[in-house]
Amino acid sequence: MSGGLPGRVAAAYTARFGGRPSHWIRAPGRVNLIGEHTDYNQGFVLPMAITRAVWVAFGPGRSDRLVLRSLDFEAEVDLPLDEDSHGEPAWAEYARGIAWAMRRAGLPVVGWQGVAAGDIPMGAGLSSSAAFELAAARAFALAADIPWDPIAMARLAQAAEHEWVGVHCGIMDQLVCACGQAGHALLLDCRSLELRALPLPSGAAVAVLDTGTRRGLVDSVYNERRLQCEAAAAFFGRPALRDVGVAELQSAGSALDPVLQRRARHVISENERTQQAGGALARGDAAEFGRLMDASHASLAHDYEVSSEALDRMVEAARRHPGCYGARMTGAGFGGCAVALVDAAAEDFTVRVAQDFRRVTGLTPSIFITQATDGVAGMPVEAEAAN
């Protein structure tokens, strides 16, 4: 771990605390390949963990305190772990929340000292916050010698974000960060939390296309969409739109408000597309998977109305490349990233698409190729040094 981001984190740990850390933590970000705005409708999503990650170098410290330096924010916190109190800076609230959630669950909370940094773009819809939460949870578990249960810890991290940080997120981000599998996407049933690992097609890779734009007023629109989905489900007398079929939606006709009809049509059709995409991965059918991605973007743009000019132009630029199977916006929308399935042999994809997007929009994007990676992991420094 002597080079790159891990090397920088290790050097910062030594400079701040002296000596070497006892453990490394790597917690990946995630990208959702298909299944957007379906999670809070108790539907299906198909994300994967990515190569971009949060790294933490940590070692034992005072048992009642967390001392953590963030290289990304150029700041340090020294937090008492026996107090349920909020405070600044905002980024540290995620670590405070994890300690609070673990303590509430009856788990021992033991302090540690560490340095953290990541290369997941913030605010781009790639789950940098969930990665930081799971990195903190993995460190707390190692410090207290708690057996690691990825699904249980993902639930704790979600509870921390809901009840401590105050963001009402779905479970997808934390679960994929905790349970990712190298080379595989995860088909997740957001009602049962059943996971099915599906291999990415042979010879294909995933491109993450950051438009460089951020989401602005997405929170108010996100809440509006949730309420619209709840109203549509109530119209049909169902607990969630996951329980409504295409034929039932069509039979409602003009009795259902036209806006609610469009919102419901997206969610219902997106659930179908996501399950079909799982079948395409099981067959290794990259072309079919790409077709479903294209259809997903059209539905998000027109029925759910959460795309943006920059996202539409990025998707179009990706599709113009001959090595692209399909592309769509990913995340909440209104900015951030698109995702594409591409031929791994298309070595000029990132350069050509970036040039095309810049020519059309005048914006400078950030595009990178990623493979599916394992979920959060901790490793003793001594074991790493021996390899």
VMD Tcl script that draws the C-alpha trace (Angstrom):
set ca {
  {0.00 0.00 0.00}
  {2.95 2.27 -0.56}
  {1.66 4.16 -3.61}
  {-1.27 6.28 -4.69}
  {-4.09 7.18 -2.36}
  {-3.33 4.45 0.23}
  {0.28 5.58 0.36}
  {-0.80 9.17 0.96}
  {-3.12 8.06 3.76}
  {-0.36 5.98 5.37}
  {2.11 8.85 5.23}
  {-0.45 11.18 6.81}
  {-1.11 8.67 9.59}
  {2.59 8.43 10.42}
  {2.99 12.21 10.32}
  {0.02 12.73 12.63}
  {0.24 9.81 15.07}
  {3.74 8.37 14.64}
  {4.47 4.77 13.72}
  {2.38 2.62 11.42}
  {-1.38 2.03 11.56}
  {-2.57 -1.38 12.67}
  {-5.20 -1.83 9.93}
  {-6.33 -0.73 6.50}
  {-9.98 -0.26 5.62}
  {-11.18 0.02 2.03}
  {-14.86 0.86 1.47}
  {-16.00 1.16 -2.18}
  {-18.46 3.53 -3.75}
  {-21.18 2.12 -5.95}
  {-22.87 2.75 -9.26}
  {-26.41 1.64 -10.01}
  {-26.55 -0.03 -13.41}
  {-30.35 -0.04 -13.64}
  {-33.31 0.30 -11.28}
  {-33.65 4.00 -10.45}
  {-36.18 5.47 -8.01}
  {-37.46 1.93 -7.41}
  {-35.82 1.38 -4.01}
  {-38.28 3.49 -2.01}
  {-41.09 1.79 -3.93}
  {-39.92 -1.57 -2.48}
  {-38.78 -2.67 -5.93}
  {-35.59 -3.94 -7.56}
  {-32.17 -2.37 -8.17}
  {-29.02 -3.67 -9.86}
  {-25.91 -1.87 -8.55}
  {-22.26 -2.85 -8.15}
  {-19.36 -1.76 -5.98}
  {-16.72 0.22 -7.91}
  {-12.96 0.65 -7.82}
  {-13.19 4.19 -6.37}
  {-13.20 3.96 -2.58}
  {-12.67 5.52 0.84}
  {-9.45 4.41 2.54}
  {-8.85 4.56 6.28}
  {-5.56 3.83 8.05}
  {-6.25 3.34 11.74}
  {-4.77 2.11 14.96}
  {-5.70 1.85 18.64}
  {-6.23 5.08 20.53}
  {-8.14 6.10 23.62}
  {-10.99 3.68 24.18}
  {-13.52 6.47 24.79}
  {-12.63 8.74 21.85}
  {-12.41 8.79 18.08}
  {-9.61 10.89 16.65}
  {-10.01 11.06 12.88}
  {-8.28 13.24 10.30}
  {-9.87 13.70 6.87}
  {-7.49 14.55 4.05}
  {-10.42 15.36 1.79}
  {-11.74 18.05 4.12}
  {-8.33 19.01 5.56}
  {-9.80 18.77 9.05}
  {-9.59 16.66 12.19}
  {-12.09 15.70 14.89}
  {-11.63 14.40 18.43}
  {-15.01 12.96 19.40}
  {-16.18 11.60 22.77}
  {-17.87 8.25 22.16}
  {-19.92 8.19 25.35}
  {-22.08 11.17 24.38}
  {-25.10 11.36 22.08}
  {-24.43 14.89 20.88}
  {-24.40 16.37 17.41}
  {-21.78 18.83 16.26}
  {-19.55 20.15 13.53}
  {-18.07 19.44 11.05}
  {-20.85 17.86 9.02}
  {-18.68 15.07 7.56}
  {-17.93 13.77 11.06}
  {-21.65 13.28 11.75}
  {-21.52 10.07 9.73}
  {-18.90 8.61 12.08}
  {-20.78 9.90 15.13}
  {-23.93 8.31 13.76}
  {-22.28 4.93 13.32}
  {-21.06 4.95 16.94}
  {-24.56 5.96 18.09}
  {-26.27 3.22 16.04}
  {-23.87 0.54 17.28}
  {-24.31 1.59 20.89}
  {-28.12 1.60 20.48}
  {-27.91 -1.93 19.07}
  {-26.08 -3.08 22.22}
  {-22.68 -3.42 20.55}
  {-19.49 -2.31 22.29}
  {-18.00 0.93 20.95}
  {-14.23 1.23 21.32}
  {-12.29 4.28 20.21}
  {-9.51 4.43 17.62}
  {-7.37 6.94 15.77}
  {-7.07 7.21 12.01}
  {-6.71 9.09 8.75}
  {-9.27 8.90 5.93}
  {-9.32 9.91 2.28}
  {-11.21 8.85 -0.82}
  {-11.35 9.20 -4.58}
  {-15.14 8.87 -4.94}
  {-16.48 12.13 -6.42}
  {-18.67 13.79 -3.79}
  {-22.23 14.71 -4.68}
  {-22.10 12.68 -7.89}
  {-24.46 9.90 -6.84}
  {-21.70 7.32 -6.27}
  {-22.33 6.89 -2.53}
  {-19.28 8.53 -1.02}
  {-21.22 8.98 2.24}
  {-22.23 5.31 2.45}
  {-18.61 4.30 1.83}
  {-17.46 6.55 4.67}
  {-20.16 5.10 6.96}
  {-19.15 1.51 6.23}
  {-15.45 2.34 6.58}
  {-16.16 3.76 10.04}
  {-18.33 0.76 10.94}
  {-15.60 -1.69 9.85}
  {-13.03 0.18 11.95}
  {-15.29 0.23 15.01}
  {-15.95 -3.51 14.57}
  {-12.24 -4.28 14.35}
  {-11.43 -2.06 17.32}
  {-13.99 -3.89 19.49}
  {-13.36 -7.35 17.96}
  {-16.97 -7.61 16.77}
  {-17.66 -10.34 14.17}
  {-18.43 -8.68 10.86}
  {-21.99 -9.18 9.58}
  {-22.23 -7.12 6.36}
  {-26.03 -7.02 6.10}
  {-26.50 -6.15 9.78}
  {-23.86 -3.41 9.52}
  {-25.48 -2.04 6.37}
  {-28.74 -1.76 8.31}
  {-26.95 0.03 11.15}
  {-25.38 2.45 8.69}
  {-28.77 3.17 7.13}
  {-30.24 3.77 10.60}
  {-27.41 6.19 11.34}
  {-28.13 8.12 8.17}
  {-31.89 8.15 8.80}
  {-32.01 8.94 12.49}
  {-28.71 10.67 13.21}
  {-27.72 12.46 10.01}
  {-31.34 13.02 8.97}
  {-31.22 11.75 5.37}
  {-34.01 9.31 4.52}
  {-32.06 7.09 2.11}
  {-32.84 3.61 0.85}
  {-30.79 0.57 1.87}
  {-29.14 0.09 -1.54}
  {-26.04 2.23 -1.01}
  {-24.99 0.74 2.32}
  {-25.84 -2.82 1.29}
  {-23.78 -2.72 -1.91}
  {-20.84 -1.09 -0.14}
  {-20.98 -3.87 2.46}
  {-21.76 -6.85 0.21}
  {-20.20 -6.10 -3.20}
  {-18.60 -8.99 -5.08}
  {-15.73 -8.67 -7.51}
  {-16.83 -9.14 -11.12}
  {-20.51 -9.11 -10.20}
  {-23.48 -6.78 -9.99}
  {-26.03 -7.39 -7.22}
  {-29.72 -7.79 -8.02}
  {-31.36 -6.53 -4.84}
  {-34.97 -6.94 -3.81}
  {-35.50 -3.81 -1.70}
  {-38.42 -5.40 0.15}
  {-36.88 -8.70 1.24}
  {-33.21 -7.59 0.95}
  {-32.56 -10.79 -0.99}
  {-29.33 -10.44 -2.98}
  {-28.36 -12.28 -6.15}
  {-24.82 -11.86 -7.48}
  {-24.71 -11.79 -11.30}
  {-21.51 -11.74 -13.37}
  {-20.85 -8.84 -15.71}
  {-20.70 -9.94 -19.35}
  {-17.32 -11.27 -20.46}
  {-15.36 -8.62 -22.32}
  {-17.51 -5.75 -21.01}
  {-16.67 -2.96 -18.58}
  {-18.61 -0.21 -16.89}
  {-17.94 3.47 -17.55}
  {-18.89 6.11 -15.01}
  {-19.47 9.47 -16.70}
  {-19.49 12.43 -14.33}
  {-20.99 15.49 -16.02}
  {-19.39 17.78 -13.46}
  {-22.83 19.20 -12.66}
  {-24.39 18.71 -9.25}
  {-27.93 18.15 -8.16}
  {-29.08 21.50 -6.80}
  {-32.69 21.34 -5.60}
  {-32.95 17.56 -5.84}
  {-34.09 17.07 -2.23}
  {-37.42 18.86 -2.69}
  {-38.10 17.12 -6.01}
  {-37.04 13.75 -4.56}
  {-39.56 14.16 -1.73}
  {-42.20 15.22 -4.25}
  {-41.60 12.08 -6.32}
  {-41.88 9.88 -3.23}
  {-45.20 11.46 -2.32}
  {-46.47 11.04 -5.88}
  {-45.53 7.36 -5.83}
  {-47.27 6.88 -2.48}
  {-50.38 8.59 -3.85}
  {-50.38 6.35 -6.93}
  {-49.98 3.21 -4.79}
  {-52.84 4.38 -2.56}
  {-55.03 4.85 -5.66}
  {-54.63 1.14 -6.38}
  {-54.98 0.19 -2.71}
  {-51.48 -1.28 -2.59}
  {-48.67 -0.74 -0.06}
  {-46.19 0.18 -2.81}
  {-45.98 0.53 -6.59}
  {-43.94 -2.66 -6.62}
  {-47.29 -4.44 -6.19}
  {-48.96 -2.83 -9.24}
  {-48.63 -4.39 -12.70}
  {-48.54 -2.81 -16.14}
  {-52.01 -4.09 -17.07}
  {-53.51 -2.71 -13.86}
  {-51.95 0.69 -14.52}
  {-53.31 0.73 -18.07}
  {-56.79 -0.23 -16.86}
  {-56.92 2.86 -14.61}
  {-57.12 5.10 -17.67}
  {-58.09 8.70 -17.03}
  {-59.25 7.93 -13.47}
  {-55.64 8.32 -12.35}
  {-54.12 11.79 -12.46}
  {-51.89 12.06 -15.57}
  {-48.79 13.08 -13.58}
  {-49.24 10.19 -11.15}
  {-49.75 7.88 -14.11}
  {-46.40 8.87 -15.60}
  {-44.60 8.46 -12.28}
  {-46.17 5.05 -11.73}
  {-45.42 3.97 -15.30}
  {-41.74 4.64 -14.76}
  {-41.54 2.72 -11.48}
  {-43.56 -0.25 -12.73}
  {-41.70 -0.53 -16.03}
  {-38.33 0.05 -14.33}
  {-38.95 -2.86 -11.99}
  {-39.66 -5.05 -15.03}
  {-36.55 -3.77 -16.83}
  {-34.35 -4.40 -13.80}
  {-35.47 -8.01 -13.48}
  {-35.02 -8.48 -17.24}
  {-31.55 -6.96 -16.93}
  {-30.74 -9.56 -14.28}
  {-31.70 -12.24 -16.77}
  {-29.52 -10.62 -19.43}
  {-26.52 -10.71 -17.08}
  {-27.20 -14.35 -16.24}
  {-27.05 -15.10 -19.99}
  {-24.04 -12.85 -20.59}
  {-26.11 -10.78 -23.04}
  {-24.43 -7.35 -23.09}
  {-26.49 -6.10 -26.05}
  {-29.81 -6.77 -24.31}
  {-28.55 -5.23 -21.09}
  {-27.56 -2.10 -23.01}
  {-30.99 -1.89 -24.66}
  {-32.62 -1.98 -21.23}
  {-30.29 0.79 -19.99}
  {-31.34 2.97 -22.93}
  {-35.02 2.35 -22.18}
  {-34.44 3.16 -18.52}
  {-32.99 6.57 -19.38}
  {-35.91 7.41 -21.65}
  {-38.34 6.56 -18.85}
  {-36.41 8.59 -16.28}
  {-36.24 11.58 -18.61}
  {-39.84 11.61 -19.83}
  {-42.06 9.79 -17.31}
  {-40.18 10.50 -14.08}
  {-38.66 13.81 -15.26}
  {-35.45 13.63 -13.22}
  {-32.82 13.93 -15.95}
  {-31.10 17.15 -17.01}
  {-29.67 18.74 -20.13}
  {-26.14 17.71 -19.14}
  {-27.15 14.11 -18.35}
  {-29.04 13.78 -21.65}
  {-26.06 15.10 -23.62}
  {-23.69 12.75 -21.78}
  {-25.87 9.73 -22.50}
  {-26.06 10.71 -26.17}
  {-22.28 11.15 -26.37}
  {-21.71 7.72 -24.84}
  {-24.15 6.05 -27.23}
  {-22.44 7.60 -30.25}
  {-19.31 5.59 -29.47}
  {-19.36 2.26 -31.35}
  {-18.12 0.40 -28.26}
  {-21.13 1.41 -26.14}
  {-23.87 -1.17 -25.53}
  {-26.13 1.27 -23.67}
  {-26.12 4.24 -21.30}
  {-28.38 5.97 -18.79}
  {-28.35 8.52 -16.01}
  {-27.69 7.02 -12.59}
  {-28.57 8.28 -9.13}
  {-31.26 10.72 -8.04}
  {-30.91 12.84 -11.18}
  {-30.73 16.54 -12.15}
  {-26.94 16.29 -12.37}
  {-24.10 14.02 -11.37}
  {-23.33 10.89 -13.34}
  {-24.40 8.64 -16.15}
  {-23.31 5.02 -16.51}
  {-22.58 2.99 -19.63}
  {-21.85 -0.64 -20.43}
  {-18.98 -0.70 -22.93}
  {-16.76 -3.08 -24.79}
  {-13.64 -3.46 -22.63}
  {-11.54 -3.34 -25.81}
  {-12.78 0.20 -26.63}
  {-9.66 1.87 -25.26}
  {-10.53 5.31 -26.64}
  {-14.00 5.43 -25.08}
  {-13.19 7.83 -22.23}
  {-11.23 10.27 -24.42}
  {-13.67 10.36 -27.33}
  {-16.79 10.67 -25.19}
  {-15.22 13.41 -23.06}
  {-14.29 15.35 -26.21}
  {-17.76 14.87 -27.68}
  {-19.50 15.98 -24.49}
  {-17.22 19.02 -24.13}
  {-17.86 20.02 -27.75}
  {-21.63 19.92 -27.26}
  {-21.91 21.43 -23.78}
  {-18.70 23.35 -23.06}
  {-18.41 21.38 -19.81}
  {-15.39 19.32 -18.77}
  {-16.46 15.87 -17.59}
  {-14.66 13.20 -15.60}
  {-14.98 9.72 -17.09}
  {-13.44 6.53 -15.77}
  {-13.70 2.82 -16.44}
  {-14.41 0.61 -13.45}
  {-14.76 -3.06 -12.68}
  {-17.06 -4.52 -10.04}
  {-15.19 -4.92 -6.75}
  {-15.65 -6.55 -3.36}
  {-17.40 -4.73 -0.54}
  {-15.80 -3.09 2.48}
  {-12.80 -4.93 3.88}
  {-10.30 -4.53 6.68}
  {-6.76 -5.88 6.59}
  {-4.01 -5.86 9.20}
  {-1.02 -3.82 8.07}
  {1.26 -6.69 9.05}
  {-0.56 -9.04 6.65}
  {-0.31 -6.50 3.84}
  {3.41 -6.01 4.47}
  {4.00 -9.75 4.31}
  {2.41 -10.08 0.85}
}
mol new
graphics top color blue
foreach p $ca { graphics top sphere $p radius 0.5 }
foreach p [lrange $ca 0 end-1] q [lrange $ca 1 end] { graphics top cylinder $p $q radius 0.2 }
display resetview
